[in-house]
Amino acid sequence: MKRPSAASLKRVNAENLTRLGAERLAEILLEVADTRVDLKRRLRMELAAEQGAAHLLPEIDRRLALLSGSRGAVTWRQRPAFVRDLDGLRGLIAGRLAGLDLAAAQARIVEFLALFPQAMRRVRDREGAVAAVFDQAAADAVTLLARAEGREGAARLAEAIAAQPVAWGRWSGGAFAAASRDVAALTLGFLAGREGPAFTSVLRRLADVAGDARAYEATFTREALRSPAAAADVASRHLRAGDPEAARALLEAAINPQLMRRSESGVAAPDFAWEGAWIDYLEAVGRVAEAQAARWASFERTLSADRARAFTRRLPDFEDVEAEARIFDLARTFPDAGRGLELLMSWPALREAAELIAARGAELRPDPEQAEAWGRLLRRRFPAAAEALLRRGAAEAFRRREFSTSARLTEEADALAA
């Protein structure tokens, strides 16, 4: 067996630190704690936790009260210690205290979340470190409250949300992932009747976790559901819930030429999201041929790679090859040459992309970074196309007054030409 190297034995990890022994580690911790108030406080709380919840609770309550009463600004020098202090307190509540006294931990994590507005006023959180502590605390709260028996946990979660709806609108995206369908459904019930923008995002995320398409729909006004995009959003939930008729009713109610997106040619065209939901509805009710026809019509109008791939995936063997040829032909002749090139490069269909560049290069105004990335893909097999594309990208960068980028792309094109 190979012996560990001297360098590996000096790495700071759990295995190597264990070799130092408890006594030496305690000495080092004491030395460091004399210069770090937050570390000494954490050590005191850990020692209290060893004595049980009755000893840990007063320490946590004292710290919560102190943070609640603090108003002074946290300087940039103090910010790392402030973040460590907050996160250490959160971890003690969600970890050590929860293992000793679940009910007490549930109450304290809610109190911890109540510190959020004040903490954010005290510090300039440009990197989001303080906010991230509270994001995790919200997830901890959902996990801890969900462990309560029966409806109690959902009731407490609803109460916490009602106390800070704006903050929970921010936290709910990640925090509710820890909730079960049952807890989410019960919490929705306790929040029934709550209205206003602050509650809307919370209710929608809870409805998604609960799989309750009706509750999700209830967060929209009737007028809002006449918007094709909103109708598509809600209809997609009904389809996932296995209720295609509810989806159809919403989608058909939103068919209004004045609300449909105008295409580049000025002709009224279906909203892209609405059209996608309608295709999904057709598929769900077994109208497969109509769904395929709608996909192709949408692709012809938008040149969407997603629509094209969905269309070809559903074709029998060999027919998909013929369909690809039609897709590439349409891309090469599409009125917007840039859109055509984007489809061909993303497919990827490099030979067809090179042909488009050769035939319609003068029409292209590629983003300089995109031109550089595409040039790298083309240069080995189609160097002439790569050179032409790089020069178009350099011209576009020059128009944007990005002179260093323009010079770099020109140098790359010259190297290819040589």
C-alpha positions in Angstrom: 0.0 0.0 0.0 1.4 3.4 -1.0 2.4 5.6 1.9 0.9 9.1 2.0 3.2 11.9 0.9 4.4 14.6 3.2 2.4 17.1 1.3 -0.8 15.1 1.6 -0.3 14.8 5.3 -0.1 18.5 5.7 -3.5 19.2 4.0 -6.1 20.6 6.3 -8.8 18.0 6.3 -10.7 16.0 8.9 -8.5 12.9 8.7 -5.2 14.8 9.2 -6.7 17.0 12.0 -7.8 13.9 13.9 -4.2 12.9 14.1 -3.4 16.0 16.2 -5.6 14.6 19.0 -8.3 16.3 21.0 -6.0 18.1 23.5 -3.9 19.8 20.8 -7.0 20.8 18.8 -8.6 22.3 21.9 -5.4 24.3 22.5 -5.4 25.7 19.0 -9.1 26.5 19.2 -8.6 28.4 22.4 -5.8 30.4 20.9 -7.8 31.4 17.8 -11.0 32.0 19.9 -9.1 34.7 21.9 -8.9 36.7 18.7 -12.3 35.8 17.2 -15.4 36.8 19.2 -17.7 35.0 16.8 -15.8 31.7 17.2 -15.7 32.0 21.0 -19.5 32.5 21.0 -20.0 29.5 18.8 -17.8 27.3 21.0 -19.8 28.4 24.1 -23.0 27.5 22.3 -21.7 24.1 21.3 -20.7 23.4 24.9 -24.1 24.5 26.0 -25.7 22.1 23.5 -23.7 19.3 25.0 -25.5 20.0 28.3 -29.0 19.8 26.6 -31.7 22.0 25.3 -32.3 23.8 28.6 -28.7 25.2 28.5 -28.6 25.9 24.7 -31.9 27.7 24.5 -30.9 30.7 26.7 -27.8 31.2 24.6 -29.7 31.2 21.4 -32.5 33.5 22.8 -29.8 35.9 24.1 -28.2 36.0 20.7 -31.5 36.4 18.8 -32.5 39.3 21.2 -29.1 41.0 20.7 -29.4 40.8 16.9 -33.0 42.0 17.0 -32.0 45.0 19.0 -28.9 45.9 16.9 -29.2 48.9 14.6 -25.6 49.9 13.8 -24.3 49.6 10.3 -22.0 46.6 9.6 -18.8 47.8 7.8 -17.2 45.9 5.0 -14.5 44.8 7.4 -17.1 43.4 9.9 -19.2 41.8 7.1 -17.4 38.3 7.0 -17.7 37.9 10.8 -21.4 39.1 10.7 -22.2 36.5 8.0 -20.4 33.7 10.0 -22.2 34.7 13.1 -25.6 34.6 11.4 -24.9 31.3 9.7 -23.6 29.7 12.8 -26.7 30.7 14.7 -28.9 29.3 11.9 -27.0 26.1 11.9 -27.3 25.7 15.7 -31.0 26.1 15.5 -31.6 23.9 12.5 -29.1 21.3 13.6 -28.2 21.0 17.3 -31.4 22.5 18.8 -33.7 20.6 16.4 -32.1 17.4 17.6 -32.7 18.3 21.2 -36.1 20.1 21.1 -37.9 20.2 17.8 -40.7 22.5 19.0 -38.2 25.0 20.3 -36.2 24.9 17.0 -39.4 25.5 15.0 -40.2 28.6 17.0 -36.6 29.9 16.9 -36.1 29.4 13.2 -39.1 31.6 12.6 -37.7 34.2 14.9 -34.4 34.0 13.0 -36.2 34.7 9.7 -37.8 37.8 11.3 -34.3 39.3 11.5 -34.1 39.5 7.7 -35.3 43.1 7.0 -33.1 44.5 9.8 -30.1 42.5 8.8 -30.3 43.7 5.2 -30.6 47.3 6.4 -27.5 47.0 8.4 -25.1 45.7 5.7 -24.4 46.3 2.0 -24.8 42.8 0.7 -23.5 43.2 -2.8 -22.3 39.6 -3.0 -25.5 38.2 -1.5 -23.8 36.4 1.4 -26.2 37.7 4.0 -29.3 37.0 1.8 -28.0 33.5 1.2 -28.0 32.7 4.9 -31.7 33.6 5.1 -32.4 31.7 1.9 -31.0 28.6 3.7 -32.9 29.5 6.9 -36.2 29.5 5.0 -35.5 26.1 3.6 -34.6 25.0 7.2 -37.9 26.4 8.4 -39.9 24.5 5.9 -38.1 21.3 6.8 -38.5 21.7 10.5 -42.1 22.8 10.4 -43.0 19.9 8.1 -41.9 17.6 10.8 -44.7 18.7 13.1 -47.6 16.2 13.4 -50.8 16.6 11.4 -51.8 20.1 10.3 -49.7 22.0 12.9 -46.6 22.4 10.8 -48.6 23.7 7.8 -50.4 26.1 10.1 -47.1 27.4 11.5 -45.6 27.7 8.0 -48.7 29.7 6.8 -48.4 32.0 9.9 -44.7 32.6 9.1 -45.5 33.4 5.5 -48.3 35.8 6.5 -45.9 37.6 8.8 -43.3 38.2 6.0 -45.0 37.7 2.6 -42.6 39.8 0.6 -39.6 38.0 2.0 -41.2 34.6 1.5 -41.8 35.6 -2.1 -38.0 35.6 -2.4 -37.4 32.5 -0.4 -40.2 30.3 -1.7 -38.4 29.4 -5.0 -35.9 27.2 -3.2 -37.4 26.7 0.3 -40.6 25.0 -0.8 -38.6 22.2 -2.5 -38.3 20.7 1.0 -42.1 20.6 1.4 -44.1 17.6 0.6 -47.3 17.8 -1.5 -49.4 17.3 1.6 -47.7 20.1 3.5 -47.9 22.4 0.5 -51.6 21.7 0.0 -52.4 22.2 3.7 -50.4 25.5 3.8 -52.4 26.7 0.7 -55.6 26.0 2.6 -54.4 28.1 5.6 -53.5 31.0 3.2 -56.8 30.9 1.4 -58.2 34.4 0.9 -54.8 36.1 1.0 -54.5 38.5 -1.9 -52.0 41.0 -3.3 -48.7 40.9 -5.2 -46.8 39.9 -2.0 -48.7 36.6 -1.7 -49.0 35.8 -5.4 -45.6 34.2 -6.0 -45.8 32.3 -2.7 -49.2 30.9 -3.6 -48.1 29.9 -7.1 -45.1 28.1 -5.9 -47.0 26.3 -3.2 -49.6 25.3 -5.8 -46.8 23.9 -8.0 -45.4 21.8 -5.1 -48.9 20.6 -4.3 -49.7 19.8 -7.9 -52.8 21.9 -7.6 -53.5 23.5 -11.0 -56.8 25.0 -9.8 -55.1 26.8 -7.0 -52.5 28.1 -9.4 -55.2 29.3 -11.7 -56.9 31.1 -8.8 -54.0 33.4 -8.4 -54.8 35.0 -11.8 -57.6 37.4 -12.5 -60.1 36.6 -15.2 -58.7 39.5 -17.3 -55.1 38.2 -16.9 -56.1 34.8 -18.1 -57.2 36.3 -21.4 -53.5 37.0 -22.1 -52.1 34.2 -24.3 -48.9 34.0 -22.3 -50.8 33.7 -18.9 -53.3 31.2 -20.4 -50.4 29.1 -21.6 -48.7 29.2 -18.2 -51.8 28.0 -16.4 -52.8 25.5 -19.1 -49.5 23.8 -18.9 -50.3 23.0 -15.2 -53.6 21.6 -16.1 -52.0 19.4 -18.7 -49.5 18.1 -16.2 -52.3 17.4 -13.8 -54.1 15.3 -16.4 -56.9 17.8 -17.1 -56.7 18.7 -20.8 -60.2 20.0 -21.1 -59.4 22.7 -18.5 -56.3 23.6 -20.5 -58.4 23.8 -23.7 -60.9 26.1 -22.2 -58.2 28.5 -21.0 -56.4 28.5 -24.3 -59.5 29.0 -26.4 -60.6 31.9 -24.2 -57.3 33.6 -24.9 -57.7 33.5 -28.7 -57.9 37.2 -29.5 -56.2 38.7 -32.5 -55.4 41.9 -30.6 -53.5 39.9 -28.0 -51.6 37.8 -30.4 -48.0 38.7 -31.0 -47.2 40.5 -34.3 -44.8 38.6 -36.5 -41.8 40.4 -38.1 -43.9 40.7 -41.3 -46.6 42.6 -39.4 -49.1 39.7 -39.7 -50.8 38.5 -36.5 -49.3 35.3 -35.3 -49.9 33.1 -32.3 -48.0 33.9 -29.1 -45.2 31.3 -29.0 -45.9 30.1 -25.5 -49.6 29.8 -26.2 -48.9 27.9 -29.4 -46.6 25.5 -27.4 -49.3 24.8 -24.9 -51.9 24.3 -27.6 -49.6 21.7 -29.3 -49.2 20.0 -25.9 -53.0 19.9 -25.6 -53.4 18.4 -29.1 -50.9 15.7 -28.2 -52.5 15.0 -24.8 -55.9 14.3 -26.4 -54.5 12.1 -29.2 -54.7 14.6 -32.0 -51.2 13.7 -33.0 -51.3 14.7 -36.7 -52.7 18.1 -35.8 -50.0 18.6 -33.2 -47.3 17.8 -35.8 -48.9 20.1 -38.4 -48.9 22.9 -35.7 -45.3 22.3 -34.9 -44.2 22.5 -38.5 -46.3 25.7 -39.1 -44.7 27.2 -36.0 -41.2 26.3 -37.2 -41.8 27.8 -40.6 -42.8 31.0 -39.0 -40.3 31.3 -36.2 -37.4 29.0 -37.2 -37.4 27.6 -33.6 -34.9 24.8 -33.2 -37.0 23.4 -30.3 -40.1 23.2 -32.6 -38.0 21.5 -35.3 -36.5 18.9 -33.0 -39.8 18.1 -31.5 -41.2 17.6 -35.0 -38.4 15.3 -36.2 -38.4 13.3 -32.9 -41.9 12.1 -33.7 -41.2 10.9 -37.2 -40.6 7.3 -38.3 -37.1 6.2 -39.3 -35.9 7.7 -42.6 -38.7 10.3 -42.7 -36.7 12.3 -40.1 -33.8 12.5 -42.6 -36.1 14.0 -45.2 -37.5 16.4 -42.7 -34.0 17.6 -41.7 -33.3 18.4 -45.4 -36.5 20.5 -45.5 -35.4 22.2 -42.2 -32.0 23.1 -43.6 -33.5 24.4 -46.9 -35.9 26.6 -45.0 -33.0 28.0 -42.8 -30.9 28.8 -45.8 -33.7 30.7 -47.5 -35.3 32.3 -44.4 -35.8 36.1 -44.7 -33.6 36.7 -41.7 -30.2 35.2 -42.7 -28.9 35.6 -39.1 -31.8 33.5 -37.7 -31.1 30.9 -40.4 -27.5 30.7 -39.5 -28.2 30.4 -35.8 -30.5 27.4 -36.4 -27.9 25.7 -38.6 -25.0 26.3 -36.1 -27.1 25.1 -33.1 -28.3 21.9 -34.9 -25.3 21.6 -35.9 -25.4 21.5 -39.7 -22.0 23.0 -40.5 -21.9 22.3 -44.2 -25.3 24.0 -44.7 -24.1 26.9 -42.4 -21.0 27.4 -44.6 -23.2 27.4 -47.7 -25.4 30.1 -46.2 -22.4 32.2 -45.2 -21.1 32.0 -48.8 -24.4 32.9 -50.4 -25.7 35.5 -48.0 -22.7 36.7 -46.0 -23.4 40.4 -46.8 -26.7 40.1 -44.9 -25.2 38.9 -41.7 -24.5 41.1 -38.7 -23.4 38.5 -36.1 -22.7 39.3 -32.5 -18.9 39.4 -32.3 -18.6 36.8 -29.5 -21.0 34.5 -31.3 -19.0 35.0 -34.6 -15.8 34.0 -32.8 -17.4 30.9 -31.2 -19.0 29.8 -34.5 -15.7 30.5 -36.3 -13.9 28.0 -34.1 -16.5 25.4 -35.0 -16.2 26.0 -38.7 -12.5 26.7 -39.2 -11.3 23.0 -39.5 -13.7 21.9 -42.2 -14.9 25.2 -43.7 -12.1 27.7 -43.2 -13.4 30.1 -45.9 -16.8 30.3 -44.1 -15.0 30.8 -40.8 -12.9 33.6 -42.2 -15.9 35.4 -43.7 -17.9 35.1 -40.5 -15.0 36.4 -38.4 -14.8 39.4 -40.7 -18.5 40.1 -40.4 -18.1 39.8 -36.6 -15.2 42.2 -36.7 -17.2 44.7 -38.7 -20.1 44.5 -36.2 -17.6 45.0 -33.3 -16.2 48.1 -35.1 -19.7 49.5 -35.5 -20.2 49.0 -31.7 -16.9 50.8 -31.1 -15.5 47.6 -29.6 -12.2 48.2 -31.3 -10.0 45.7 -29.4 -12.5 42.9 -30.3 -12.7 44.0 -33.9 -8.9 43.9 -34.1 -8.7 40.4 -32.5 -11.3 39.0 -34.9 -9.6 40.6 -37.9 -6.3 39.0 -36.8 -8.0 35.6 -36.6 -9.5 36.0 -40.0 -6.1 37.1 -41.5 -4.5 34.0 -40.0 -7.1 31.8 -41.6 -6.6 33.6 -45.0 -2.9 33.0 -44.8 
